[in-house]
């Protein structure tokens, strides 16, 4: 993910105030962002200019960073920005006054101004930037309660999907990673954990599994969707044979075979009962004859 995103700028020029540049920038919570200070290449040395970075605030604006006589001056910088606002030293010599703001907090959202003044005629050049700090949910991670990719004994199987660091409660859906369709079957339970301004979510789905599946979890927010890596669960041949459907077929076949054998044995016994019994003459009677 990029550290910041700019929207198209607007340039407004005034006879008394010089040119005003307006930008929009998005930065990630606890990450870094570069605030643009867009001016034409100044004529003269850097020592001829004074640059102020300010954040709009009530009752008075906050000083974010300053450059006086070509050098970074932190004497007037507000305490909340100390150690977090930095210029590119090499860029300063070329008139690049872009400011990098690090370790962003939600309170850093707001309007910033870069004001460049020439010491001789006080002709200001102003760049305004609207900064929005966002807290995006992390890429969700899918796993099963037994931490194994083999189907556990029984018909039901529990999967969990965990994502952290969002600001608003998201919608969580489970999809078939093969065709992208939402998984409609099963029971779904969602747990929510609030830590300060941030939200962590865990979704648990309970499914009846009879064959191999490939599943993903999707975190749906107004700023876009975040999808987990596909999670594949394979069912072994032994488990497939022991599935309820396979077991039922085996019982039916076994019952048919048993009935057939019973019928054959009964008929065989009936045929034998019609044959005359064999008779053997005793030895003593044979001698008499």
Residue pairs with C-beta under 8 A, 6 or more apart in sequence:
1 28
1 136
3 27
3 28
3 31
3 32
3 33
3 34
4 25
4 26
4 27
4 28
4 32
4 33
4 34
5 25
5 26
6 23
6 24
6 25
6 36
7 23
7 24
7 25
9 21
9 22
9 23
9 36
9 38
10 21
10 22
11 19
11 20
11 21
11 22
12 19
12 20
12 22
13 19
13 20
14 20
17 124
17 126
18 123
18 124
18 125
18 126
19 39
19 125
19 126
20 126
20 127
20 128
21 36
21 38
21 39
21 126
21 127
21 128
22 127
22 128
22 129
22 130
23 36
23 38
23 127
23 128
23 129
23 130
24 129
24 130
24 132
25 33
25 34
25 35
25 36
25 129
25 130
25 131
25 132
26 33
26 131
26 132
26 133
26 134
27 33
27 101
27 104
27 108
27 131
27 132
27 133
27 134
28 104
28 133
28 134
28 135
28 136
29 104
29 105
29 106
29 133
29 134
29 135
29 136
29 165
29 198
30 103
30 104
30 105
31 102
31 104
32 100
32 101
32 102
32 103
32 104
33 100
33 101
33 104
33 131
33 133
34 98
34 99
34 100
34 101
35 53
35 98
35 99
35 100
35 101
35 112
35 114
35 129
35 131
36 98
36 114
36 127
36 129
37 51
37 53
37 96
37 97
37 98
37 99
37 114
37 116
37 127
38 127
39 95
39 97
39 116
39 125
39 127
41 94
41 95
42 48
42 49
42 95
42 116
42 118
44 118
45 70
46 67
46 70
46 92
46 93
46 95
47 69
47 70
48 118
48 119
48 120
49 67
49 70
49 116
49 117
49 118
49 119
50 66
50 67
50 68
50 69
50 116
50 117
50 119
51 65
51 66
51 67
51 97
51 114
51 115
51 116
51 117
52 63
52 65
52 66
52 113
52 114
52 115
52 117
53 63
53 64
53 65
53 66
53 85
53 97
53 99
53 112
53 113
53 114
53 115
54 61
54 62
54 63
54 64
54 112
54 113
54 115
55 61
55 62
55 64
55 78
55 81
55 110
55 111
55 112
55 113
56 110
56 111
56 112
56 113
57 110
61 113
62 78
62 80
62 81
63 76
63 77
63 78
63 81
64 77
64 78
64 81
64 85
64 99
64 101
64 112
65 72
65 74
65 77
65 81
65 85
65 86
65 87
65 99
66 72
66 73
66 74
66 75
66 76
66 77
67 73
67 87
67 92
67 97
70 92
72 87
74 82
77 85
80 107
81 101
84 101
84 102
84 103
85 99
85 100
85 101
86 99
86 100
86 102
87 97
87 98
87 99
87 100
88 96
88 98
88 100
91 97
91 98
97 114
97 116
99 112
99 114
101 108
101 131
104 133
105 133
106 133
106 135
106 167
106 197
108 131
108 133
109 131
109 132
109 133
110 130
110 131
111 128
111 129
111 130
111 131
112 128
112 129
112 130
112 131
113 126
113 127
113 128
113 129
114 126
114 127
114 129
115 124
115 125
115 126
116 124
116 125
116 126
117 123
117 124
134 167
134 223
135 165
135 166
135 167
135 197
135 198
136 165
136 166
136 221
136 223
136 226
137 163
137 164
137 165
137 166
137 170
137 201
137 219
137 221
137 226
138 163
138 164
138 165
138 226
139 163
139 226
139 227
139 228
139 229
140 161
140 162
140 163
140 172
140 217
140 218
140 219
140 226
140 227
140 228
141 161
141 162
141 163
141 228
142 159
142 160
142 161
142 215
142 216
142 217
142 228
142 229
142 231
143 159
143 160
143 162
143 231
144 157
144 158
144 159
144 160
144 231
144 233
145 158
145 159
145 160
146 152
149 232
149 233
149 234
150 233
150 234
150 236
150 239
151 157
151 209
151 233
151 234
151 235
151 236
151 239
155 208
155 209
155 210
155 244
156 206
156 207
156 208
156 209
157 206
157 207
157 208
157 209
157 233
158 204
158 205
158 206
159 174
159 204
159 205
159 207
159 215
159 231
160 202
160 203
160 204
161 172
161 174
161 202
161 203
161 204
161 205
161 217
161 228
162 200
162 201
162 202
163 170
163 172
163 200
163 201
163 217
163 219
163 226
164 198
164 200
164 201
165 198
165 199
165 200
166 198
166 199
166 201
166 219
166 221
167 197
167 198
167 199
168 199
168 221
168 222
169 192
169 199
169 201
170 201
170 219
170 220
170 221
171 219
171 220
171 221
172 188
172 190
172 201
172 203
172 217
172 218
172 219
172 220
173 182
173 183
173 217
173 218
173 220
174 182
174 183
174 186
174 188
174 203
174 205
174 215
174 216
174 217
174 218
175 181
175 182
175 183
175 215
175 216
175 217
175 218
175 227
176 182
176 183
176 213
176 214
176 215
176 216
177 214
177 215
177 216
177 230
177 231
177 232
178 214
183 205
183 207
183 215
185 207
185 208
186 205
186 206
186 207
186 208
187 205
187 206
188 203
188 204
188 205
188 206
189 203
189 204
189 205
189 206
190 201
190 202
190 203
190 204
191 201
191 202
191 203
191 204
192 199
192 200
192 201
193 199
193 200
193 201
193 202
194 200
201 219
203 217
207 213
209 233
209 235
210 235
210 240
210 243
210 244
210 245
211 235
211 240
212 232
212 233
212 234
212 235
213 232
213 233
214 230
214 231
214 232
214 233
215 230
215 231
215 232
215 233
216 227
216 228
216 229
216 230
216 231
217 227
217 228
218 225
218 226
218 227
218 228
219 225
219 226
219 227
235 243
240 246
